[in-house]
């Protein structure tokens, strides 16, 4: 049986909840609860209120999602600078 296609939507983090979950307002003004993807947790990518994120959702449950990308907004910094000795 084939895997269903995931919906990918853009949104803004509205609120930080316990257990690594976030309340996200999608671009269509729908509010969902999303958690960070495993790669984001592995590389300790932090998200704060106001960050623009990309969320994947299954068509079966449109109230939950997984944050797969955090967009660096203005002032988000560039690539890490090399260390000087």
Buried (B, 14 or more C-beta within 10 A) or exposed (E): EEEEEBEEBBBBBEEEEEEEBBBBBBEEEEEBEBBBBEEBEEEEEEBEEEBBBBBBBBEEEEEBBBBBBBEEEEEEEEEEEEEEE
